[in-house]
Amino acid sequence: MPQDTDRPVVAVRYWAGARAAAGVDQDEVAGCTTVGDAVQAVVALHPSLATVVTVSTLLLDGRVARGDSPLARGAVVEVLPPFAGG
């Protein structure tokens, strides 16, 4: 995805099954104004994430977020799939 200097660059981190689906620990995406935009951008990079994100909790800077939550430059979005055990 091309860099857009007028829009935030954010990190998207993957945990557990999301990390396995993406094949990387994290990505950086630009041009996203909401958490939902960032999720769409990483699913475009890693199509195998599509199923995982539908059942995952999304965190924005450590707090539960919705798809319409706005992003600021330097924000961190985390994809936390459900997990068992404990």
N, CA, C and O atoms as a CHARMM CRD file, in Angstrom:
* protein
*
  344
    1    1 MET  N      0.85000  -1.17600   0.00000 PROA 1      0.00000
    2    1 MET  CA     0.00000   0.00000   0.00000 PROA 1      0.00000
    3    1 MET  C      0.89300   1.23700   0.00000 PROA 1      0.00000
    4    1 MET  O      1.79800   1.32200   0.83100 PROA 1      0.00000
    5    2 PRO  N      0.67700   2.19400  -0.89400 PROA 2      0.00000
    6    2 PRO  CA     1.51900   3.38200  -0.93900 PROA 2      0.00000
    7    2 PRO  C      1.35400   4.22900   0.31200 PROA 2      0.00000
    8    2 PRO  O      0.27400   4.28600   0.90000 PROA 2      0.00000
    9    3 GLN  N      2.43100   4.88200   0.71100 PROA 3      0.00000
   10    3 GLN  CA     2.39500   5.75400   1.87700 PROA 3      0.00000
   11    3 GLN  C      1.65200   7.04700   1.54500 PROA 3      0.00000
   12    3 GLN  O      1.85100   7.62400   0.47600 PROA 3      0.00000
   13    4 ASP  N      0.80900   7.49300   2.45100 PROA 4      0.00000
   14    4 ASP  CA     0.06000   8.73800   2.31200 PROA 4      0.00000
   15    4 ASP  C      0.44000   9.59200   3.51000 PROA 4      0.00000
   16    4 ASP  O      0.01300   9.30700   4.62900 PROA 4      0.00000
   17    5 THR  N      1.23900  10.63600   3.29600 PROA 5      0.00000
   18    5 THR  CA     1.78300  11.40600   4.40100 PROA 5      0.00000
   19    5 THR  C      0.73500  12.23000   5.13000 PROA 5      0.00000
   20    5 THR  O      1.00600  12.71900   6.22700 PROA 5      0.00000
   21    6 ASP  N     -0.45200  12.40200   4.55900 PROA 6      0.00000
   22    6 ASP  CA    -1.50500  13.15400   5.22500 PROA 6      0.00000
   23    6 ASP  C     -2.35700  12.28400   6.13700 PROA 6      0.00000
   24    6 ASP  O     -3.18900  12.79800   6.88400 PROA 6      0.00000
   25    7 ARG  N     -2.15900  10.98900   6.08500 PROA 7      0.00000
   26    7 ARG  CA    -2.96100  10.07800   6.90100 PROA 7      0.00000
   27    7 ARG  C     -2.04000   9.27800   7.80800 PROA 7      0.00000
   28    7 ARG  O     -0.85100   9.13100   7.52700 PROA 7      0.00000
   29    8 PRO  N     -2.59700   8.76200   8.90100 PROA 8      0.00000
   30    8 PRO  CA    -1.74800   8.09000   9.88200 PROA 8      0.00000
   31    8 PRO  C     -1.09700   6.81000   9.37000 PROA 8      0.00000
   32    8 PRO  O     -1.67100   6.06200   8.57800 PROA 8      0.00000
   33    9 VAL  N      0.11700   6.58800   9.85000 PROA 9      0.00000
   34    9 VAL  CA     0.77200   5.29400   9.70100 PROA 9      0.00000
   35    9 VAL  C      0.56900   4.59100  11.03000 PROA 9      0.00000
   36    9 VAL  O      0.92600   5.12800  12.07900 PROA 9      0.00000
   37   10 VAL  N      0.00000   3.39700  10.99500 PROA 10     0.00000
   38   10 VAL  CA    -0.28000   2.65900  12.22200 PROA 10     0.00000
   39   10 VAL  C      0.32000   1.26100  12.13500 PROA 10     0.00000
   40   10 VAL  O      0.50400   0.70800  11.05000 PROA 10     0.00000
   41   11 ALA  N      0.61800   0.70800  13.29800 PROA 11     0.00000
   42   11 ALA  CA     1.10000  -0.66700  13.37900 PROA 11     0.00000
   43   11 ALA  C     -0.09200  -1.56600  13.67700 PROA 11     0.00000
   44   11 ALA  O     -0.95800  -1.21700  14.47900 PROA 11     0.00000
   45   12 VAL  N     -0.13000  -2.71900  13.03200 PROA 12     0.00000
   46   12 VAL  CA    -1.14200  -3.73700  13.31600 PROA 12     0.00000
   47   12 VAL  C     -0.37600  -4.96600  13.78400 PROA 12     0.00000
   48   12 VAL  O      0.40600  -5.54900  13.03300 PROA 12     0.00000
   49   13 ARG  N     -0.61300  -5.35300  15.04600 PROA 13     0.00000
   50   13 ARG  CA     0.06700  -6.50100  15.64100 PROA 13     0.00000
   51   13 ARG  C     -0.88000  -7.68700  15.69100 PROA 13     0.00000
   52   13 ARG  O     -2.08700  -7.54000  15.88100 PROA 13     0.00000
   53   14 TYR  N     -0.29700  -8.86700  15.51600 PROA 14     0.00000
   54   14 TYR  CA    -1.09300 -10.09300  15.47900 PROA 14     0.00000
   55   14 TYR  C     -0.71400 -10.99900  16.63800 PROA 14     0.00000
   56   14 TYR  O      0.46000 -11.12500  16.98900 PROA 14     0.00000
   57   15 TRP  N     -1.72400 -11.62800  17.22600 PROA 15     0.00000
   58   15 TRP  CA    -1.52100 -12.56100  18.32800 PROA 15     0.00000
   59   15 TRP  C     -2.09400 -13.92200  17.96400 PROA 15     0.00000
   60   15 TRP  O     -3.08300 -14.02100  17.23800 PROA 15     0.00000
   61   16 ALA  N     -1.45900 -14.96700  18.47800 PROA 16     0.00000
   62   16 ALA  CA    -1.94000 -16.35600  18.37700 PROA 16     0.00000
   63   16 ALA  C     -2.30500 -16.72300  16.93800 PROA 16     0.00000
   64   16 ALA  O     -1.45800 -16.65000  16.04800 PROA 16     0.00000
   65   17 GLY  N     -3.56500 -17.11900  16.70400 PROA 17     0.00000
   66   17 GLY  CA    -4.00000 -17.56200  15.38800 PROA 17     0.00000
   67   17 GLY  C     -3.90800 -16.48000  14.32300 PROA 17     0.00000
   68   17 GLY  O     -3.74300 -16.78700  13.14200 PROA 17     0.00000
   69   18 ALA  N     -4.01200 -15.22400  14.72200 PROA 18     0.00000
   70   18 ALA  CA    -3.86600 -14.12800  13.74900 PROA 18     0.00000
   71   18 ALA  C     -2.42400 -14.06800  13.25300 PROA 18     0.00000
   72   18 ALA  O     -2.17500 -13.83900  12.07000 PROA 18     0.00000
   73   19 ARG  N     -1.48300 -14.27400  14.16100 PROA 19     0.00000
   74   19 ARG  CA    -0.06800 -14.28400  13.77200 PROA 19     0.00000
   75   19 ARG  C      0.19600 -15.44500  12.81200 PROA 19     0.00000
   76   19 ARG  O      0.90900 -15.29200  11.82000 PROA 19     0.00000
   77   20 ALA  N     -0.38300 -16.59400  13.11600 PROA 20     0.00000
   78   20 ALA  CA    -0.20600 -17.75800  12.24000 PROA 20     0.00000
   79   20 ALA  C     -0.80600 -17.49400  10.85800 PROA 20     0.00000
   80   20 ALA  O     -0.20800 -17.85500   9.84400 PROA 20     0.00000
   81   21 ALA  N     -1.97000 -16.87300  10.81300 PROA 21     0.00000
   82   21 ALA  CA    -2.63700 -16.59700   9.54300 PROA 21     0.00000
   83   21 ALA  C     -1.86900 -15.56600   8.71500 PROA 21     0.00000
   84   21 ALA  O     -1.76700 -15.69700   7.49500 PROA 21     0.00000
   85   22 ALA  N     -1.33000 -14.54500   9.37700 PROA 22     0.00000
   86   22 ALA  CA    -0.60400 -13.48900   8.66500 PROA 22     0.00000
   87   22 ALA  C      0.80100 -13.92600   8.27900 PROA 22     0.00000
   88   22 ALA  O      1.33400 -13.48900   7.25900 PROA 22     0.00000
   89   23 GLY  N      1.39600 -14.78200   9.09000 PROA 23     0.00000
   90   23 GLY  CA     2.76600 -15.21300   8.82900 PROA 23     0.00000
   91   23 GLY  C      3.81300 -14.20900   9.26700 PROA 23     0.00000
   92   23 GLY  O      5.00100 -14.39200   8.99900 PROA 23     0.00000
   93   24 VAL  N      3.38400 -13.14900   9.94000 PROA 24     0.00000
   94   24 VAL  CA     4.29500 -12.12600  10.47600 PROA 24     0.00000
   95   24 VAL  C      3.75700 -11.66600  11.82500 PROA 24     0.00000
   96   24 VAL  O      2.59300 -11.90100  12.15100 PROA 24     0.00000
   97   25 ASP  N      4.60900 -11.01100  12.60300 PROA 25     0.00000
   98   25 ASP  CA     4.19100 -10.49500  13.90600 PROA 25     0.00000
   99   25 ASP  C      3.37400  -9.21400  13.79500 PROA 25     0.00000
  100   25 ASP  O      2.47200  -8.96800  14.59500 PROA 25     0.00000
  101   26 GLN  N      3.70000  -8.40500  12.79600 PROA 26     0.00000
  102   26 GLN  CA     2.98700  -7.13800  12.63800 PROA 26     0.00000
  103   26 GLN  C      3.21200  -6.56700  11.25000 PROA 26     0.00000
  104   26 GLN  O      4.12000  -6.97200  10.52400 PROA 26     0.00000
  105   27 ASP  N      2.36200  -5.61800  10.90600 PROA 27     0.00000
  106   27 ASP  CA     2.48100  -4.84600   9.66800 PROA 27     0.00000
  107   27 ASP  C      2.31200  -3.38000  10.01800 PROA 27     0.00000
  108   27 ASP  O      1.74500  -3.04300  11.05700 PROA 27     0.00000
  109   28 GLU  N      2.80400  -2.51100   9.15100 PROA 28     0.00000
  110   28 GLU  CA     2.50900  -1.08700   9.22400 PROA 28     0.00000
  111   28 GLU  C      1.69600  -0.72400   7.99700 PROA 28     0.00000
  112   28 GLU  O      2.03600  -1.11000   6.87800 PROA 28     0.00000
  113   29 VAL  N      0.62400   0.01700   8.21200 PROA 29     0.00000
  114   29 VAL  CA    -0.22400   0.44600   7.10600 PROA 29     0.00000
  115   29 VAL  C     -0.43200   1.94900   7.19200 PROA 29     0.00000
  116   29 VAL  O     -0.39600   2.53700   8.27200 PROA 29     0.00000
  117   30 ALA  N     -0.64800   2.55400   6.03800 PROA 30     0.00000
  118   30 ALA  CA    -0.86600   4.00000   5.96600 PROA 30     0.00000
  119   30 ALA  C     -2.16700   4.26800   5.23000 PROA 30     0.00000
  120   30 ALA  O     -2.70200   3.40500   4.53300 PROA 30     0.00000
  121   31 GLY  N     -2.66000   5.48000   5.40400 PROA 31     0.00000
  122   31 GLY  CA    -3.85400   5.87900   4.67900 PROA 31     0.00000
  123   31 GLY  C     -5.14100   5.40500   5.32100 PROA 31     0.00000
  124   31 GLY  O     -6.20200   5.47400   4.70000 PROA 31     0.00000
  125   32 CYS  N     -5.06800   4.92700   6.54900 PROA 32     0.00000
  126   32 CYS  CA    -6.25200   4.40500   7.24300 PROA 32     0.00000
  127   32 CYS  C     -6.70200   5.42700   8.27600 PROA 32     0.00000
  128   32 CYS  O     -5.89000   5.95300   9.03700 PROA 32     0.00000
  129   33 THR  N     -7.99100   5.70100   8.29700 PROA 33     0.00000
  130   33 THR  CA    -8.50900   6.66000   9.27300 PROA 33     0.00000
  131   33 THR  C     -9.27100   5.99300  10.40900 PROA 33     0.00000
  132   33 THR  O     -9.54000   6.62500  11.43000 PROA 33     0.00000
  133   34 THR  N     -9.62400   4.71300  10.24000 PROA 34     0.00000
  134   34 THR  CA   -10.33100   3.98000  11.29100 PROA 34     0.00000
  135   34 THR  C     -9.69900   2.60600  11.47800 PROA 34     0.00000
  136   34 THR  O     -8.93400   2.13200  10.63800 PROA 34     0.00000
  137   35 VAL  N    -10.04000   1.98100  12.59800 PROA 35     0.00000
  138   35 VAL  CA    -9.57800   0.61600  12.85800 PROA 35     0.00000
  139   35 VAL  C    -10.05800  -0.30600  11.73800 PROA 35     0.00000
  140   35 VAL  O     -9.30800  -1.17100  11.28600 PROA 35     0.00000
  141   36 GLY  N    -11.28600  -0.13200  11.29400 PROA 36     0.00000
  142   36 GLY  CA   -11.82400  -0.95700  10.21300 PROA 36     0.00000
  143   36 GLY  C    -11.03100  -0.81400   8.93000 PROA 36     0.00000
  144   36 GLY  O    -10.81500  -1.79700   8.22100 PROA 36     0.00000
  145   37 ASP  N    -10.59200   0.40500   8.62000 PROA 37     0.00000
  146   37 ASP  CA    -9.74100   0.62100   7.43800 PROA 37     0.00000
  147   37 ASP  C     -8.43600  -0.15400   7.56600 PROA 37     0.00000
  148   37 ASP  O     -7.98100  -0.77700   6.60700 PROA 37     0.00000
  149   38 ALA  N     -7.83700  -0.11400   8.75100 PROA 38     0.00000
  150   38 ALA  CA    -6.57600  -0.82000   8.97700 PROA 38     0.00000
  151   38 ALA  C     -6.77000  -2.32600   8.83200 PROA 38     0.00000
  152   38 ALA  O     -5.92800  -3.01200   8.25100 PROA 38     0.00000
  153   39 VAL  N     -7.86700  -2.83300   9.35500 PROA 39     0.00000
  154   39 VAL  CA    -8.15300  -4.26900   9.24500 PROA 39     0.00000
  155   39 VAL  C     -8.33000  -4.65200   7.77400 PROA 39     0.00000
  156   39 VAL  O     -7.80300  -5.67200   7.33000 PROA 39     0.00000
  157   40 GLN  N     -9.05800  -3.84900   7.03100 PROA 40     0.00000
  158   40 GLN  CA    -9.22700  -4.13700   5.59900 PROA 40     0.00000
  159   40 GLN  C     -7.88600  -4.12700   4.87000 PROA 40     0.00000
  160   40 GLN  O     -7.65500  -4.94400   3.97800 PROA 40     0.00000
  161   41 ALA  N     -7.01100  -3.21200   5.24600 PROA 41     0.00000
  162   41 ALA  CA    -5.70100  -3.11200   4.59600 PROA 41     0.00000
  163   41 ALA  C     -4.86000  -4.35500   4.86300 PROA 41     0.00000
  164   41 ALA  O     -4.19500  -4.85500   3.95500 PROA 41     0.00000
  165   42 VAL  N     -4.88000  -4.86400   6.10500 PROA 42     0.00000
  166   42 VAL  CA    -4.05400  -6.04700   6.38400 PROA 42     0.00000
  167   42 VAL  C     -4.67900  -7.31600   5.82400 PROA 42     0.00000
  168   42 VAL  O     -3.95800  -8.25300   5.48000 PROA 42     0.00000
  169   43 VAL  N     -6.00000  -7.36700   5.72500 PROA 43     0.00000
  170   43 VAL  CA    -6.63300  -8.52200   5.08100 PROA 43     0.00000
  171   43 VAL  C     -6.26800  -8.53600   3.59600 PROA 43     0.00000
  172   43 VAL  O     -6.10100  -9.60500   3.00800 PROA 43     0.00000
  173   44 ALA  N     -6.14400  -7.36000   2.99000 PROA 44     0.00000
  174   44 ALA  CA    -5.70500  -7.30100   1.59000 PROA 44     0.00000
  175   44 ALA  C     -4.27300  -7.81700   1.44500 PROA 44     0.00000
  176   44 ALA  O     -3.93500  -8.44000   0.43800 PROA 44     0.00000
  177   45 LEU  N     -3.43500  -7.55700   2.45000 PROA 45     0.00000
  178   45 LEU  CA    -2.06000  -8.05500   2.43000 PROA 45     0.00000
  179   45 LEU  C     -1.98500  -9.55500   2.71300 PROA 45     0.00000
  180   45 LEU  O     -1.16800 -10.27000   2.13200 PROA 45     0.00000
  181   46 HSD  N     -2.85900 -10.02200   3.62100 PROA 46     0.00000
  182   46 HSD  CA    -2.85400 -11.41400   4.07800 PROA 46     0.00000
  183   46 HSD  C     -4.28900 -11.95000   4.04100 PROA 46     0.00000
  184   46 HSD  O     -4.96000 -11.95300   5.07300 PROA 46     0.00000
  185   47 PRO  N     -4.76900 -12.39500   2.89800 PROA 47     0.00000
  186   47 PRO  CA    -6.16300 -12.84200   2.78800 PROA 47     0.00000
  187   47 PRO  C     -6.56500 -13.91100   3.80200 PROA 47     0.00000
  188   47 PRO  O     -7.74200 -14.02400   4.14100 PROA 47     0.00000
  189   48 SER  N     -5.60900 -14.69000   4.28700 PROA 48     0.00000
  190   48 SER  CA    -5.93700 -15.72300   5.27700 PROA 48     0.00000
  191   48 SER  C     -6.38400 -15.13400   6.61100 PROA 48     0.00000
  192   48 SER  O     -6.89600 -15.86800   7.45600 PROA 48     0.00000
  193   49 LEU  N     -6.20700 -13.85000   6.82100 PROA 49     0.00000
  194   49 LEU  CA    -6.68100 -13.18200   8.03500 PROA 49     0.00000
  195   49 LEU  C     -8.19300 -12.93800   8.02000 PROA 49     0.00000
  196   49 LEU  O     -8.78800 -12.69300   9.07000 PROA 49     0.00000
  197   50 ALA  N     -8.80600 -13.00300   6.86200 PROA 50     0.00000
  198   50 ALA  CA   -10.22300 -12.63100   6.73300 PROA 50     0.00000
  199   50 ALA  C    -11.11300 -13.35200   7.73600 PROA 50     0.00000
  200   50 ALA  O    -11.94800 -12.72000   8.38200 PROA 50     0.00000
  201   51 THR  N    -10.95200 -14.64400   7.87400 PROA 51     0.00000
  202   51 THR  CA   -11.78200 -15.40900   8.80100 PROA 51     0.00000
  203   51 THR  C    -11.41200 -15.10200  10.24600 PROA 51     0.00000
  204   51 THR  O    -12.28500 -14.99300  11.10700 PROA 51     0.00000
  205   52 VAL  N    -10.13100 -14.96400  10.50500 PROA 52     0.00000
  206   52 VAL  CA    -9.66300 -14.73800  11.87400 PROA 52     0.00000
  207   52 VAL  C    -10.18900 -13.41700  12.43300 PROA 52     0.00000
  208   52 VAL  O    -10.63600 -13.37100  13.57900 PROA 52     0.00000
  209   53 VAL  N    -10.14400 -12.35400  11.65200 PROA 53     0.00000
  210   53 VAL  CA   -10.55000 -11.04900  12.17600 PROA 53     0.00000
  211   53 VAL  C    -12.04400 -10.99200  12.50300 PROA 53     0.00000
  212   53 VAL  O    -12.46500 -10.19300  13.34000 PROA 53     0.00000
  213   54 THR  N    -12.83800 -11.83000  11.85300 PROA 54     0.00000
  214   54 THR  CA   -14.28000 -11.80200  12.14000 PROA 54     0.00000
  215   54 THR  C    -14.60500 -12.30500  13.54000 PROA 54     0.00000
  216   54 THR  O    -15.66400 -11.98300  14.07900 PROA 54     0.00000
  217   55 VAL  N    -13.70900 -13.09000  14.13900 PROA 55     0.00000
  218   55 VAL  CA   -13.95300 -13.61800  15.49000 PROA 55     0.00000
  219   55 VAL  C    -13.00200 -13.01800  16.51900 PROA 55     0.00000
  220   55 VAL  O    -13.02200 -13.41200  17.68400 PROA 55     0.00000
  221   56 SER  N    -12.17900 -12.07700  16.10200 PROA 56     0.00000
  222   56 SER  CA   -11.16000 -11.50500  16.98500 PROA 56     0.00000
  223   56 SER  C    -11.65300 -10.25800  17.70100 PROA 56     0.00000
  224   56 SER  O    -12.55600  -9.55900  17.24100 PROA 56     0.00000
  225   57 THR  N    -11.02800 -10.00500  18.84000 PROA 57     0.00000
  226   57 THR  CA   -11.17600  -8.72700  19.52500 PROA 57     0.00000
  227   57 THR  C    -10.12100  -7.80400  18.94500 PROA 57     0.00000
  228   57 THR  O     -8.97000  -8.20400  18.76400 PROA 57     0.00000
  229   58 LEU  N    -10.50700  -6.57700  18.65500 PROA 58     0.00000
  230   58 LEU  CA    -9.56700  -5.57900  18.14500 PROA 58     0.00000
  231   58 LEU  C     -9.25700  -4.60300  19.26700 PROA 58     0.00000
  232   58 LEU  O    -10.15700  -4.08600  19.92800 PROA 58     0.00000
  233   59 LEU  N     -7.97700  -4.36200  19.46800 PROA 59     0.00000
  234   59 LEU  CA    -7.54400  -3.40100  20.47700 PROA 59     0.00000
  235   59 LEU  C     -6.89800  -2.21600  19.77700 PROA 59     0.00000
  236   59 LEU  O     -6.19300  -2.37600  18.78000 PROA 59     0.00000
  237   60 LEU  N     -7.14300  -1.04200  20.30200 PROA 60     0.00000
  238   60 LEU  CA    -6.49600   0.18000  19.81600 PROA 60     0.00000
  239   60 LEU  C     -5.75400   0.78000  20.99200 PROA 60     0.00000
  240   60 LEU  O     -6.36200   1.24500  21.95600 PROA 60     0.00000
  241   61 ASP  N     -4.43800   0.76600  20.90300 PROA 61     0.00000
  242   61 ASP  CA    -3.59000   1.25900  21.99400 PROA 61     0.00000
  243   61 ASP  C     -3.97900   0.63200  23.33000 PROA 61     0.00000
  244   61 ASP  O     -4.03900   1.30700  24.35700 PROA 61     0.00000
  245   62 GLY  N     -4.24200  -0.68500  23.29200 PROA 62     0.00000
  246   62 GLY  CA    -4.50100  -1.43800  24.51100 PROA 62     0.00000
  247   62 GLY  C     -5.94000  -1.46300  24.99200 PROA 62     0.00000
  248   62 GLY  O     -6.23500  -2.07800  26.01700 PROA 62     0.00000
  249   63 ARG  N     -6.83400  -0.81300  24.27800 PROA 63     0.00000
  250   63 ARG  CA    -8.25000  -0.78500  24.67500 PROA 63     0.00000
  251   63 ARG  C     -9.10500  -1.38800  23.57000 PROA 63     0.00000
  252   63 ARG  O     -8.79500  -1.26300  22.38500 PROA 63     0.00000
  253   64 VAL  N    -10.18000  -2.03900  23.97600 PROA 64     0.00000
  254   64 VAL  CA   -11.09000  -2.63100  22.99800 PROA 64     0.00000
  255   64 VAL  C    -11.59500  -1.52900  22.06200 PROA 64     0.00000
  256   64 VAL  O    -11.97400  -0.44400  22.50400 PROA 64     0.00000
  257   65 ALA  N    -11.59300  -1.83100  20.77000 PROA 65     0.00000
  258   65 ALA  CA   -11.98700  -0.85100  19.75800 PROA 65     0.00000
  259   65 ALA  C    -13.04700  -1.43100  18.84100 PROA 65     0.00000
  260   65 ALA  O    -13.21500  -2.64700  18.74500 PROA 65     0.00000
  261   66 ARG  N    -13.75500  -0.54100  18.17100 PROA 66     0.00000
  262   66 ARG  CA   -14.71900  -0.92500  17.13700 PROA 66     0.00000
  263   66 ARG  C    -14.13200  -0.54900  15.78600 PROA 66     0.00000
  264   66 ARG  O    -13.13000   0.16100  15.70000 PROA 66     0.00000
  265   67 GLY  N    -14.76800  -1.03300  14.74800 PROA 67     0.00000
  266   67 GLY  CA   -14.30300  -0.73900  13.39900 PROA 67     0.00000
  267   67 GLY  C    -14.29100   0.74500  13.07100 PROA 67     0.00000
  268   67 GLY  O    -13.47200   1.20300  12.27400 PROA 67     0.00000
  269   68 ASP  N    -15.20300   1.50000  13.68800 PROA 68     0.00000
  270   68 ASP  CA   -15.27100   2.92800  13.38100 PROA 68     0.00000
  271   68 ASP  C    -14.41600   3.79000  14.32100 PROA 68     0.00000
  272   68 ASP  O    -14.47600   5.01900  14.26700 PROA 68     0.00000
  273   69 SER  N    -13.62300   3.14300  15.17800 PROA 69     0.00000
  274   69 SER  CA   -12.73600   3.90300  16.06700 PROA 69     0.00000
  275   69 SER  C    -11.68500   4.62900  15.23600 PROA 69     0.00000
  276   69 SER  O    -11.03400   4.00900  14.39600 PROA 69     0.00000
  277   70 PRO  N    -11.50500   5.94700  15.45600 PROA 70     0.00000
  278   70 PRO  CA   -10.54700   6.71600  14.64800 PROA 70     0.00000
  279   70 PRO  C     -9.10600   6.40000  15.02800 PROA 70     0.00000
  280   70 PRO  O     -8.80500   6.06900  16.17400 PROA 70     0.00000
  281   71 LEU  N     -8.22700   6.50900  14.04200 PROA 71     0.00000
  282   71 LEU  CA    -6.80200   6.25700  14.24000 PROA 71     0.00000
  283   71 LEU  C     -6.01400   7.55400  14.21400 PROA 71     0.00000
  284   71 LEU  O     -6.35200   8.49600  13.49600 PROA 71     0.00000
  285   72 ALA  N     -4.96000   7.58000  15.01200 PROA 72     0.00000
  286   72 ALA  CA    -4.00100   8.68000  14.98700 PROA 72     0.00000
  287   72 ALA  C     -2.65300   8.11800  14.56400 PROA 72     0.00000
  288   72 ALA  O     -2.38700   6.92700  14.72600 PROA 72     0.00000
  289   73 ARG  N     -1.81300   8.97500  14.02800 PROA 73     0.00000
  290   73 ARG  CA    -0.46800   8.54300  13.62700 PROA 73     0.00000
  291   73 ARG  C      0.22400   7.88000  14.81700 PROA 73     0.00000
  292   73 ARG  O      0.20100   8.39400  15.93600 PROA 73     0.00000
  293   74 GLY  N      0.84100   6.72500  14.54800 PROA 74     0.00000
  294   74 GLY  CA     1.56400   6.01200  15.59200 PROA 74     0.00000
  295   74 GLY  C      0.71000   5.08300  16.43800 PROA 74     0.00000
  296   74 GLY  O      1.22000   4.45300  17.36500 PROA 74     0.00000
  297   75 ALA  N     -0.57100   4.98600  16.14100 PROA 75     0.00000
  298   75 ALA  CA    -1.45100   4.10400  16.90900 PROA 75     0.00000
  299   75 ALA  C     -1.05900   2.64700  16.67800 PROA 75     0.00000
  300   75 ALA  O     -0.42000   2.30600  15.68300 PROA 75     0.00000
  301   76 VAL  N     -1.45800   1.80400  17.62100 PROA 76     0.00000
  302   76 VAL  CA    -1.21400   0.36800  17.51200 PROA 76     0.00000
  303   76 VAL  C     -2.55800  -0.34200  17.58800 PROA 76     0.00000
  304   76 VAL  O     -3.29200  -0.20800  18.56700 PROA 76     0.00000
  305   77 VAL  N     -2.86600  -1.09500  16.54400 PROA 77     0.00000
  306   77 VAL  CA    -4.06000  -1.93700  16.49500 PROA 77     0.00000
  307   77 VAL  C     -3.58800  -3.36500  16.70800 PROA 77     0.00000
  308   77 VAL  O     -2.62100  -3.80500  16.08700 PROA 77     0.00000
  309   78 GLU  N     -4.27200  -4.08900  17.58900 PROA 78     0.00000
  310   78 GLU  CA    -3.92300  -5.48900  17.82300 PROA 78     0.00000
  311   78 GLU  C     -5.09400  -6.37700  17.48700 PROA 78     0.00000
  312   78 GLU  O     -6.24200  -6.05700  17.79600 PROA 78     0.00000
  313   79 VAL  N     -4.79800  -7.50000  16.85100 PROA 79     0.00000
  314   79 VAL  CA    -5.80300  -8.49600  16.48500 PROA 79     0.00000
  315   79 VAL  C     -5.62400  -9.66000  17.44100 PROA 79     0.00000
  316   79 VAL  O     -4.63200 -10.38700  17.37600 PROA 79     0.00000
  317   80 LEU  N     -6.59800  -9.83100  18.33500 PROA 80     0.00000
  318   80 LEU  CA    -6.53000 -10.83000  19.39600 PROA 80     0.00000
  319   80 LEU  C     -7.63400 -11.86400  19.20900 PROA 80     0.00000
  320   80 LEU  O     -8.77300 -11.64000  19.61900 PROA 80     0.00000
  321   81 PRO  N     -7.30000 -12.99300  18.59100 PROA 81     0.00000
  322   81 PRO  CA    -8.30800 -14.03300  18.39000 PROA 81     0.00000
  323   81 PRO  C     -8.67200 -14.70100  19.72900 PROA 81     0.00000
  324   81 PRO  O     -7.90900 -14.61800  20.69100 PROA 81     0.00000
  325   82 PRO  N     -9.82000 -15.35100  19.78300 PROA 82     0.00000
  326   82 PRO  CA   -10.15300 -16.09500  20.98900 PROA 82     0.00000
  327   82 PRO  C     -9.16500 -17.24200  21.16800 PROA 82     0.00000
  328   82 PRO  O     -8.65300 -17.79000  20.19100 PROA 82     0.00000
  329   83 PHE  N     -8.90600 -17.59300  22.39700 PROA 83     0.00000
  330   83 PHE  CA    -7.99500 -18.70400  22.65100 PROA 83     0.00000
  331   83 PHE  C     -8.50600 -19.51200  23.83100 PROA 83     0.00000
  332   83 PHE  O     -9.27900 -19.01800  24.65200 PROA 83     0.00000
  333   84 ALA  N     -8.07200 -20.73800  23.90500 PROA 84     0.00000
  334   84 ALA  CA    -8.49600 -21.63800  24.97300 PROA 84     0.00000
  335   84 ALA  C     -7.32900 -21.92100  25.89500 PROA 84     0.00000
  336   84 ALA  O     -6.16800 -21.67900  25.56300 PROA 84     0.00000
  337   85 GLY  N     -7.66300 -22.43100  27.04300 PROA 85     0.00000
  338   85 GLY  CA    -6.61700 -22.80400  27.99500 PROA 85     0.00000
  339   85 GLY  C     -6.48000 -21.77100  29.08400 PROA 85     0.00000
  340   85 GLY  O     -7.27800 -20.83800  29.17900 PROA 85     0.00000
  341   86 GLY  N     -5.49800 -21.93600  29.87800 PROA 86     0.00000
  342   86 GLY  CA    -5.30300 -20.93100  30.88900 PROA 86     0.00000
  343   86 GLY  C     -4.79800 -21.51000  32.11800 PROA 86     0.00000
  344   86 GLY  O     -4.57300 -20.79200  33.09200 PROA 86     0.00000
